[in-house]
């Protein structure tokens, strides 16, 4: 029986392969720990601010861009923005502003709104 050979056992994994596998496992565990800590840990409440930005005329009206920022750790939904210029009031609703995020809305005024006051009048938790 000249054609039969004994099967050769597979070589043992190299030390570098084991080290890199262990390092990869540690990275995955660390990422899961950070994600779980962010998801389950305490959060600062939403802290919404509105600031008047670019102003430009558009025909018979003026457009005022307002930047809405959330400096808190929770998302805010249905954020109500209100701008007042004398007796004129303009308002807009932002669907949501993520934690530490920002959105922009445009308010429409009948006169130049450089002296307008903008404020956040309320929001809800999503």
Helices and strands as residue ranges (DSSP letters): H 15-40, E 48-58, E 61-70, E 76-85, E 88-97, E 102-109, G 113-115, E 117-125
